[in-house]
């Protein structure tokens, strides 16, 4: 199904004439705006499969372009350039360059899942939006999002110690995203959390932050797990 939204047509392709007569018929004014044609030949036949290899994009092939996702979208109500139906359409055609034009807004999906709940073909458009965002990160088209940095830090500590030390993850997440280590909300949270705690418990928490504890007999398990995750990712995206 073709995409006809005027907002998706580049301004330079819209032709308007204040005074134009064709074959004796006055076609002046923007009511009869003309659009210059274009031909797209730069497409990737395997791009749909690439997006299907990302979590959330597995069912993009089911889309029949009914438009329910865009019609229900929270972000579309705020910005008509945010158009899940159009991006799924481009994905299925393999028009990567057209998708990249919207790289600054695709990641703005708020995961309200209205689109996924209303989709009659169970495409799970919210997942497709996330898959597209992760693809752009992997290709270096966009910078890594804060959530990606957090996921990587979380996984990295699992690989190293077999467990999670919250303060350690948070501290490294702040460093990677350029945030100050001491933030007002965090200080207040710390005060409330430690209120009434025994001194020994607070000391133990402080030591865990400096020296993250490791799961007993973890050994090479983390290295094996990390290698497995790497192989699975390469197999999926290879």
N, C-alpha and C positions, 0 to 999 in steps of 0.2 A: 504494500500500500504506500502510495507516495506521501511525502510530507509537504503540507501546503501552508504551514504557519508563516505569515509575513515576517514575523520577528526573526525567523531563521534565515532570511535572505540578506546577504551582505548589502549594506547601503550603496556601495559603488555599482551594484547591478540593478538598482532601481532607477528608472528613467521617468522623469516628469517634465511636461512641457506646459508653460503658461499660455502659449499660443500655437496651436497645431491643428492643421486641417488635413485630413487624409481622404482622398477621393471625394472631395466636396463635403465631408462630414467633419464637424468641429469636435475634436477629441481633446480639447484643452483641459487643463486642471488635473489634480492628482486623483480624481475618481477613476481615471483610466490609466493609472500608473502601469508602465511597461517594465518587463523584466528581461534583461539580456540573458540568453541561454548559456549553459556551460556543460562541458562533458568531463566526467571524472573517470580517469583510467588507472589511477594509482590506488589499487585496493589489494588487500591481503586475503586470499581465499581461506587461509587457516586461522584467521584472527578469532573467529567465533570459538574455535576449539581452544585457542590460547586462553580466552576469558573463562571458558568452561573448566579449565584446569585450576582456577582459583576458587577458593571457598566462597560460596554464594553465587557463583556464576554458572553452576552446573546445568541450570534449566533455561538458559537464555534462548535456546532453540525453540522453545514452546510458544514464544510470543507470536500473536497474530495481529498485533497493532490495533487493539481496540481502543486504547487511550485511557483505560480506567486508572492506570497508575498515575499518569500526569494529572488527570482530573481530580484525584483524591490527595495529591501531594501537598504536604505542608509547605515545602519550600516554593513550589510553583505558585502558590497563593501570594507569596511575597515577591517573587521574581520569576516572570514568565520565561526567562532564559533557562531556568532550571527545568529540563524536560526529559524525564526518564524514558518516555516512549521513543523520543527522537534518538537518544543515545543507544538504546537497544536496537533500533532500526539500523543505525550506523555500524554497530557491532556485528550484526548479522550480515551486513554487506561488506565488512572488512575495510571500511573507510576510516582508517586510523587518523589520518591527517585532519579530517573533519572533527573527530572526537577531541583531538589535541587543542583545537581552537577553543574548547570550553574547559580546558584543564584547571582554570582558576575557580570554577564553580561546581564541578562534578563532586568534589570531596565534601561539599557543604550539606550532603544528606544528613538529616538529624535522626535517622533510624526510628522514626515513629511507627514504621511498618504498616501504615494505612494502605500503601500500594500493594504490599504482600497480602494483606487480609482481603482486599477487594479483587485481586487478579483472578479471572475465571480459568486461567490455564496453569496456575501455580508456578509462574515464572520466578516468583520471589524477587521482584525488581530491586528491593532494598539490598539484597545480596549482590545483585549485578552491579549496583552503584559502588559498593565496597570493592568488588573485584576489579572494576575499572580504575578505582583510585589506587589500589595496590599495584596494578599493572603499571600505572604511570610512575609510581615510586620506584619500582624495580627497573624501569627503563631510564630512570634519571630525568624524566620529563618534569616531574614536580619533586619538591623536597619531601623528606619523610615527615609524616604528620606526627604530632605529639603521641597519639595512641600507638603508632608503630614503634616509636622510641621506647614507650613503656613496655610493650609486648616483648621487644628484643631484650630489654634489661631484665624483665621477669624471667624469660627463658634462659638467659645467660647465667643467672644465679642458680637456677635449677640444675643446669649442666655442671656447674662448679661445685655446688654443695649438696644438691639433692633436697633442698628445702628453701623456704623463703624467709628472709628477714626484712620485714616491712620498711623499716627506717633505711636500710641499706639500698633497697630498690628505689625508694623515693629520692634519696640523696643523689644517686647516680642519674635518675630520670631528670631531676632539676638541672644537673650539670649539662646533660645532653641537649636539653631544650633551652638552655640559656636563662634559666630562672634563678632568682636568688635562693640560697639555701634556707635562709630565715625569712619566713613569711608570716604575716599577722595571724592568719587563720590557723597556721600550723602551730604557732606558739600557744595560741589559745587552746587548741586541741590537746597539745601536750600537757598543759596545766590541768585540764579537766580529767585527762586520762590517768595522770599520775597522782591525782589528789587522793590521799588516803592509802596509797600503796606502801608496803613495807620498804624500808631503805634498801634491804638486800635485793628485792625484786627490781628496784630502779637501777641499782648498780649492775645487775645482770643484764638488763635491757641496754644499758650504755655499753657494756662490753660486747654484747652481740652486734651492736652497730659498728664497732671498730673491728671486731674479729668475728665475722659471720660463722655460726656453728655449722658443722657438716654432718650429714646423715651418717650414722654408724655403718662402717663397712662399705662406704660409697665407692671408694677405689676408682677403677677405670669405668665404672658404670656410666658416669656423666659423659665421658669421651665416646663411648659406644652409642649412647642415646643421641648425642649431638651428630654423630656420623649418620645414624639412621634417619634423623630429621632432614639432614642435608641431602641424603640420597632420595628421600621421598619427594622433596621439593624439586630436585633436578629431574626426577622421573616425570613429575606432573607437568613441569614447564618446559621440558626438553622436547 
